[in-house]
Amino acid sequence: MSEQEFPPQQQDRQPGIEASMRPRPAIEGKHYRPAGKLQGKVALITGGDSGIGAAAAIAFAKEGADVAIAYLNEHQDAEHVRQLVQQQGRQCELLPGDLGDPALCRQLVQRVIARFGKLDILVNNAAEQHSASTIEDIPDGQFERTFRTNIFAYFYLTKAAVPHLKEGSRIINTTSVTAYRGSSHLLDYSSTKGAIVTFTRSLSQQLVGRGILVNGVAPGPVWTPLIPSSTSAQGIPEFGKDAPMGRAAQPEEIAPCFVFLASDDSSYMTGQVLHPNGGELINT
């Protein structure tokens, strides 16, 4: 995929709206060739209304899975993803709400079980990020909110889901390249992503004896609503150009990592993290 130009743009809300982005992120995986790897499975994907979560939901549907997508309140984006999932002949349940609320997380899992009768794959992916030049510029409330969305929600939802998971089930957590090299302007965000790496490794050891595999994906720069909602308009045209490949990824380029970790292709992997980051070498 060749380098794309991102014109200056900015959104004044978190999370951002994919429908307002130009160009709109590529989530459909038009060149993706499915092989029935998730036939009959049920997946719950947080942040599934846009970006990486949306691309994963569509790829899962192409592989034969029914999908539930959890999101905050981006109803237009979520409905768009539901239509794309249904075009693959699969079912899609929309689950709006604040994942930082443990009671809501329990309710969402119960809704998935009520609708589909089971849960095979949990993808913890929803996140928020805010740019700040110094630690003094990060409000206490923002710091707590970022942790609540980015890692507390992973804990709450996983805790609610695990009783319903059986041998062969998968948990996939989205972390970030910033977990490994840090980010001077994303202090709170990168801190949560480091916590997600440790959460993934620790949870994998806890659940391996039950046959539940836990892995993660650590993307580099990806064109998602997080970018215009946390980057200055002037910085957008340069987004991703510092990656070794010289460009940002599209969400559809990250989705195959999630398919791999959700399928039997990764049957001898747990506690691991994949690194689709445009060529940056990471000391894991």
N, C-alpha and C positions, 0 to 999 in steps of 0.2 A: 504494500500500500504506500503510495507516494505521499510526500509531505503535503499537508493541507494548510491553507491560510485561514486564520481565525481573526476576523475583524474585531476592533474594539467594541466591547459590550460589557454590561454589568447588571446584575440583579440585586435588589436591595432586600432580599429575604432568604432565609435558610429554612428548609432546603430550597434549592433553585428549581425552576420549571424548565423541563427539557423542551417543551413545545415552543418556548421563547428563544431558544438558542439558534444562532446562525454561524456555521451550518449546524443543522440538527445532528446530534450524535448518531452514528451508524450502529444500530442495535439488532438488526434483522438477520445478520449472517447470511446474506444472499448467496455466498459461495460455499457455505457450510454443507458438508455431505453427511447426513445422519446415517446411523447403522443400527438403530433400535436398541441402543445400549441401556436405556432406562425404561424399557417397555413395562407398563403396569405400575410404575413407581409413583409415589406422591411426594412432592417437594414443597417446603415452605421457605420462601426467600424474602428476607427483609430488604427494604430499599429496592424492591422489585419493580417500582413504577418507572424507573429511569436508569440510565447509565449502565454500569456493570451488572447490577441486579436484574435489570430488564433484559439485557442481552443473554444472561444466564437462563432466565425464565423461558425465553423463546427457544434457546438451544435445547433445554431440557424437554420442552414440548415436542420439538422435532425428533428427539430421541425416544418419545413415547410416554413421557411423564405428564401427569396432571399437576397443576401448579397453584399454590396459594401465594399471593404477594402481599406483604405487609408494607405499609407506607404511612406517612404522617397525614397529609391532607392534599396531595397533588392529584386530585381526582381525574383531571383531564389526561394527564400522563398515564395514570394507572389504567384508565379505560382503553387507551390506545394499546397498551401492552396486552390487556385482556383480549382485545380483538385479534391481535397478532398470534396469541397462543391458540385461540379458538380456530383460527385459520388452519392450524396444524391438526385439527380434529381432536384437541384435548380440552379439558375443562380448566377454568381459571377462577379462583375465588379471590375477591378483593377484600383486604383487611386493613382499613384505615385506623389510625390511632397513634398515640405516643408510646413508643416502646420503652421509654424510661420509666414507665409505670409497671411494676411487677404484676399487679392484678390484671392489667390489660394483656400482658404476655400470656398469663395462664388462660385467659379467655380466648385469645387467638388460637392457641394450640387446641383447645376444646372445640372451637369452630371448625378447625381442619379435620379433627377426628369425626365430628358429627357429619361433615359434608362428604368426606372420602373414606372414612372407616379405618384409616391408618395414617402413619407418617413414616416415610423411609429416609428422607433427606432433609436436613436443616441447613440452610445457608444463612449465616449471620453476616450481613453485608451493610446495613444502613449506617450512615455516618454523617457527621457535620464537621466543618472546619472553618476557622476564622483566622485571618492573617493579622499579625501584630509584630511590630519591630522590636519591642523589648518586653521583658516580663512585667514591667510596670504598667504596660498598656493593656494587659489582660485583666478584665474585671473578674472578681472572685466568682460571681454568678455564672459568667461565661465558662470559666474553667470547670466548674462543677457540672454545668450543663453538657459540655463536650464529653466529659467522662460518663455521664449518665446515658447519653445517646450511644457512644462509641464502644463502651465496654460493659457498663452495668446491664444494658439491654441484652448483650450477648449472654451474660450470666443468667438473667431472669428467664429468657426464652429457652435457653438450653436446659435449665433446671426444670422448666415445665414440660419440655419435650422428651427428655430422657426416659421417663417411665413408659412412654409409648414406642420407643425405639427398640428394635429387635436385632438379633445377630445379623450382620450384613448391612446395617444402617450406616449412614454417613453424616458427619457434621463437618461443614466447611466454613472457615472463618476468613473474612477479608481483612488483611492487615495492610501494610504499605511499605514501599522502599524506605520511607522516612523512619520506620522502626529500626532500621539497621544503620543508617548514616545520619539520622537526625535532620532537623530543619529549623534554621534560626528564626524563621517567620511563622512557623506552625508549631510552636512549643507544646501547646496543650494537645493538639491533634496527634503529633508524632509520639507524644508520651502515651496516649491511649493505644496507638498502634503497636508500641513496644509491649504494652500489657497484653494485647491480643496474642502476640507471639507466645508469650509465656503461658497464657491461658490455654492456647492450643496444645502446647507441649505437655503441660500438666494434665489437662483433661484426657489427652490421648493415653497417658499412662494409667489413668483411673479407669477408663472404659475398655481398654484393649482386651481384658479378660472376659468381657461380655460380648466381644465380637463387633463392637461399634468403633468405626475408624474415624479419627479426627485429624484433619489437615487444614492447611491454610493457603491463601494466595496473597502475594505481596506485589501488587501492580506498581509500576512507575507512573509517569504522567499519562493520564487518560482524559479524553474530552468528555466530561460529564457535567451536570448542573452544579456540582461543587465548585467548579472553576469560575464561572462568571459571578457566582454568589460570594466568592471569597477573594477574588483577585481584582486589582484595579483595572479599569477599562484599558488604560495604556499598556498594561502588562500582558494582556491577552494575546496580541500578535506574536509574542515571544514564547508563549507557553509550549513547553516540551522541547524546545530547540537545544537545550543543554543536555539532553539524553544522547548517548553515543550514536544512536540511529538518527539523531537530528530532528526528531519529530515526536509528537504525542501519539499515543495509541487511540484507536476507536474502541468502544466497549465490546464490539463483536470480536475483536482480536483477543480479548481476555477470556471470553466465555468458554472456549474449549478447555481451559485449565479446570474450570468448574465441572464440566462434563467428565473429564478424566478422573477427577477425584470423587465424583459421585458414582462412577461406574465400576464394574469389576476389573477394569484395566488397572486400577490402583489397589488391587487386593492385598498387596504386600507393602503398603505404605501407611503409616500412621505417625502423627507427631511431626510431619514434614511441612515445608512451605515452598510453593512454587514461585518463581520470580520472573513474571513477564514484564520486564522493566526497560526494554529498549537497549539492552546490552550493558547495563551498569553491573560491574562485578561486586558481589556482596559477600562479606565474610559472615556466614551463618553460624 
